[in-house]
């Protein structure tokens, strides 16, 4: 019986670890997509702006940031809108 409980604890730990890793991978993909859109549309992305995007660790916020990256007409506009979004 003890062995079964131990196996269940291990299985739970593995599931939790896999879920955390999947969530982290999703965040990284969203962050990379935002930076790719900015680079493709608006040329070189400054390191400070890259750092701001990479600091966002909420998938919902990153989805909103992605929309900003598609709609912005300049890096300055994107940066300004990003600041507004992050301070809300």
C-alpha contacts under 8 A as a table, 3 or more apart, distances in Angstrom:
res1	aa1	res2	aa2	distance
1	X	4	X	5.21
1	X	5	X	6.55
2	X	5	X	5.20
2	X	6	X	6.25
3	X	6	X	5.03
3	X	7	X	6.16
4	X	7	X	5.03
4	X	8	X	6.22
5	X	8	X	5.09
5	X	9	X	6.28
6	X	9	X	5.11
6	X	10	X	6.29
7	X	10	X	5.13
7	X	11	X	6.15
8	X	11	X	4.98
8	X	12	X	6.08
9	X	12	X	5.11
9	X	13	X	6.14
10	X	13	X	5.06
10	X	14	X	6.19
11	X	14	X	5.09
11	X	15	X	6.23
12	X	15	X	5.13
12	X	16	X	6.17
13	X	16	X	5.15
13	X	17	X	6.13
14	X	17	X	5.11
14	X	18	X	6.12
15	X	18	X	5.14
15	X	19	X	6.13
16	X	19	X	5.11
16	X	20	X	6.22
17	X	20	X	5.17
17	X	21	X	6.16
18	X	21	X	5.09
18	X	22	X	6.08
19	X	22	X	5.12
19	X	23	X	6.16
20	X	23	X	5.13
20	X	24	X	6.16
21	X	24	X	5.09
21	X	25	X	6.12
22	X	25	X	5.06
22	X	26	X	6.19
23	X	26	X	5.09
23	X	27	X	6.36
24	X	27	X	5.13
24	X	28	X	6.27
25	X	28	X	5.09
25	X	29	X	6.21
26	X	29	X	5.17
26	X	30	X	6.23
26	X	59	X	7.70
27	X	30	X	5.14
27	X	31	X	6.11
27	X	57	X	6.48
27	X	58	X	7.31
27	X	59	X	6.07
27	X	62	X	7.71
28	X	31	X	5.06
28	X	32	X	6.06
29	X	32	X	5.11
29	X	33	X	6.06
30	X	33	X	5.12
30	X	34	X	6.30
30	X	59	X	7.57
30	X	62	X	6.42
30	X	63	X	7.30
30	X	66	X	7.63
31	X	34	X	5.26
31	X	35	X	6.37
31	X	53	X	6.37
31	X	54	X	6.05
31	X	62	X	6.96
32	X	35	X	5.14
32	X	36	X	6.01
33	X	36	X	5.02
33	X	37	X	6.15
33	X	66	X	7.53
34	X	37	X	5.23
34	X	38	X	6.27
34	X	53	X	7.81
34	X	65	X	7.24
34	X	66	X	5.21
34	X	69	X	6.22
35	X	38	X	5.12
35	X	39	X	6.07
35	X	45	X	7.47
35	X	50	X	7.00
35	X	53	X	7.72
36	X	39	X	5.10
36	X	40	X	6.01
37	X	40	X	5.16
37	X	41	X	5.95
37	X	69	X	6.41
37	X	70	X	6.78
38	X	41	X	5.26
38	X	42	X	5.32
38	X	43	X	6.87
38	X	44	X	7.87
38	X	45	X	6.82
38	X	69	X	5.87
38	X	70	X	7.62
38	X	75	X	7.64
39	X	42	X	5.49
39	X	43	X	4.66
39	X	44	X	5.48
39	X	45	X	5.96
40	X	43	X	5.97
42	X	45	X	7.71
42	X	73	X	7.64
42	X	74	X	6.20
42	X	75	X	6.41
45	X	49	X	6.54
45	X	50	X	6.59
45	X	75	X	7.59
46	X	49	X	5.37
46	X	50	X	6.31
47	X	50	X	4.91
47	X	51	X	6.03
48	X	51	X	5.07
48	X	52	X	6.32
49	X	52	X	5.07
49	X	53	X	6.41
49	X	79	X	7.04
50	X	53	X	5.24
50	X	54	X	6.10
51	X	54	X	5.03
51	X	55	X	6.01
52	X	55	X	5.18
52	X	56	X	6.85
53	X	56	X	5.57
54	X	57	X	7.56
56	X	61	X	7.33
56	X	62	X	6.73
57	X	61	X	7.93
57	X	62	X	7.52
58	X	61	X	5.36
58	X	62	X	6.16
59	X	62	X	4.96
59	X	63	X	6.18
60	X	63	X	5.19
60	X	64	X	6.55
61	X	64	X	5.10
61	X	65	X	6.17
62	X	65	X	4.82
62	X	66	X	6.04
63	X	66	X	5.02
63	X	67	X	6.50
64	X	67	X	5.16
64	X	68	X	6.42
65	X	68	X	4.91
65	X	69	X	6.22
65	X	82	X	6.76
66	X	69	X	5.01
66	X	70	X	6.46
67	X	70	X	5.21
67	X	71	X	6.26
68	X	71	X	5.13
68	X	72	X	5.75
68	X	78	X	6.35
68	X	81	X	7.22
68	X	82	X	7.49
69	X	72	X	5.56
69	X	78	X	6.38
72	X	75	X	7.17
72	X	77	X	5.88
72	X	78	X	5.26
73	X	77	X	6.58
73	X	78	X	7.56
74	X	77	X	5.18
74	X	78	X	6.28
75	X	78	X	4.96
75	X	79	X	6.00
76	X	79	X	5.06
76	X	80	X	6.11
77	X	80	X	5.11
77	X	81	X	6.11
78	X	81	X	5.17
78	X	82	X	5.90
79	X	82	X	5.00
79	X	83	X	6.16
80	X	83	X	5.22
80	X	84	X	6.40
81	X	84	X	5.04
81	X	85	X	6.14
82	X	85	X	5.04
82	X	86	X	6.05
83	X	86	X	5.17
83	X	87	X	6.04
84	X	87	X	5.30
84	X	88	X	6.23
85	X	88	X	5.39
